[in-house]
Amino acid sequence: MQLFKRLIASAVVFMGIAASGGMAFAAQPQPWEMGLQPAASPVMEQIIGFHTILLIIITLITLFVLALLLVIIVKFNAKANPTPSKTTHNTLLEVLWTVLPVVILTLIAVPSFRLLFTQLDIPSADVTVKATGKQWFWSYSYPDAGGFEFDSLMLSDKERKAIQPEPPRLLAVDNEMVVPVNKNIRVLTTGSDVIHAFAVPSFGVKIDAIPGRINETWFKAERVGVYYGQCSELCGKDHAFMPIAVRVVSEADYNTWLTQAKQKYASDNGDRTTVAAAADTTQR
């Protein structure tokens, strides 16, 4: 009975996601969810399509092999076939089981390479964001918009419960990365200490953030909402507590946020520089 209730709840969640068209609440893991998170970018739509094609191919191959095994078990067991064949070679079969896998892999390779090129061929960026992985939080800077920078830390349970509607546990942050909808967003990643990984499933984005190196990826969010991700590299004891939250807003709202962020975070950065300088002087 309990399992039945859980299956019903899972179905309700799935239907809610489908009916909502993948709104913000669907951009995070759901209880009893199966499959990939709903796509919010063209790249993720291609990833889901490719995943579906592979699942169909794998299922057909598995059923075919199962059918062959059943035929062998029924037709060629000792009782049904007391005098086994002594055939050792069959040219046609040997050609088929060599050529068919090559054909299947070639058919898989075509959409696979197309998807890789789409992911790696970064278009002209409308907004550039630099994401720096640190132990254990993210820092974001906007080099094309004045270069201001801010830290993004996970909310504690107390902080999270003070917000309505209550954001998801282990995913909500104090300062979200904000980007405009339907714009090409280039993300530069690096690490300040160890290797991290910037990953947002709904955008089809996952790339390492390596100290001393700049990696880049991109996405184009097609719907307004909040999309969650996490560090996907084992980076230390608090690896599980450095989430990523990307708020996608309209262009007008983004411009308003940008104006406010330049003032707020420029002041914060100045305060942090002063504190750092004072600490350095004290150490000397």
C-alpha positions, -999 to +999 in steps of 0.1 A: +000+000+000+028+024+009+046+016-024+013+022-043+010+056-026+045+065-036+039+055-072+008+077-073+027+106-058+054+101-084+029+101-112+013+133-099+047+150-098+054+139-133+021+152-146+025+184-128+059+189-145+045+181-179+015+205-174+037+233-161+059+232-192+090+228-170+085+258-147+110+268-120+099+242-095+106+214-120+143+225-123+153+205-093+152+168-083+118+156-074+108+127-051+106+094-070+116+112-102+127+090-131+148+101-160+166+134-166+155+167-153+132+188-177+152+206-204+155+244-202+180+249-230+185+237-266+216+217-256+197+198-229+169+191-253+194+175-277+209+155-248+175+141-238+167+133-275+201+115-278+195+096-245+161+085-258+175+072-291+202+052-272+177+038-248+156+025-277+187+010-295+199-007-263+164-021-256+161-035-291+196-051-289+188-066-255+155-081-266+172-095-298+199-112-277+173-125-252+153-140-281+184-157-295+191-172-261+156-185-257+157-201-291+190-218-282+176-230-249+144-244-264+157-257-297+192-269-290+190-284-255+201-320-251+166-334-251+153-316-283+186-319-301+204-351-290+228-350-320+244-316-321+257-300-353+295-301-358+295-269-379+325-247-370+322-218-394+295-199-411+307-171-433+274-152-435+270-151-397+306-141-391+302-112-415+269-101-400+281-101-364+311-080-374+294-056-398+261-050-378+278-037-347+299-013-368+268+000-385+251+005-352+280+024-337+283+045-368+246+055-366+252+064-329+283+083-336+266+108-360+242+124-334+269+120-307+294+141-326+267+166-336+259+170-299+295+174-289+301+201-315+270+220-302+283+218-267+318+228-275+312+254-303+304+284-281+284+311-299+288+348-295+280+355-259+255+381-247+266+377-211+298+363-196+299+349-161+330+336-144+323+309-118+352+302-094+349+271-072+362+274-037+362+252-006+332+251-003+312+277-022+310+295-055+321+330-065+306+347-095+319+377-114+306+395-145+337+406-164+317+423-192+296+443-167+321+460-146+338+430-131+320+429-098+321+397-078+301+380-051+301+348-032+272+323-032+269+301-001+243+275+008+215+286+031+212+269+064+179+253+074+171+282+096+177+308+068+159+286+043+127+282+064+125+320+069+119+324+031+084+318+016+079+298-005+106+277+011+135+269-013+148+234-016+172+220+010+209+217+002+203+237-031+192+272-020+219+299-018+221+334-004+233+350-037+221+335-069+238+337-103+214+359-124+211+358-162+186+370-188+163+346-206+168+337-243+204+350-243+237+331-249+254+328-216+291+320-216+304+305-184+341+306-175+351+282-148+382+279-126+391+267-091+409+286-064+422+256-044+412+221-057+393+208-087+356+215-087+329+210-114+301+234-124+270+214-133+234+225-139+214+195-153+185+215-168+209+234-190+230+204-200+261+220-185+289+202-167+325+213-168+355+211-145+367+241-126+405+236-124+430+258-105+453+277-128+431+270-159+401+286-175+375+262-190+344+275-208+309+263-216+276+280-225+238+277-222+207+295-234+179+294-209+145+294-226+123+298-196+122+321-166+128+304-133+154+292-108+176+263-119+197+243-095+229+224-098+258+212-076+295+207-077+301+174-094+337+168-084+347+152-051+365+183-037+366+178+000+346+172+032+319+198+023+316+188-013+279+181-009+272+216+004+283+239-024+251+241-046+246+262-077+215+283-082+208+302-114+179+326-116+167+333-151+148+366-155+135+388-182+159+412-199+143+442-181+146+425-147+182+415-155+192+451-163+176+463-130+194+436-111+227+445-128+224+481-118+217+472-081+244+445-081+271+469-094+264+491-064+260+464-038+288+441-047+313+469-056+308+480-020+312+445-006+343+439-027+358+471-013+350+461+022+366+426+017+397+442+002+400+466+032+396+437+056+422+416+037+447+444+037+442+450+074+447+413+081+478+412+060+492+442+079+485+426+112+503+394+102+533+414+093 
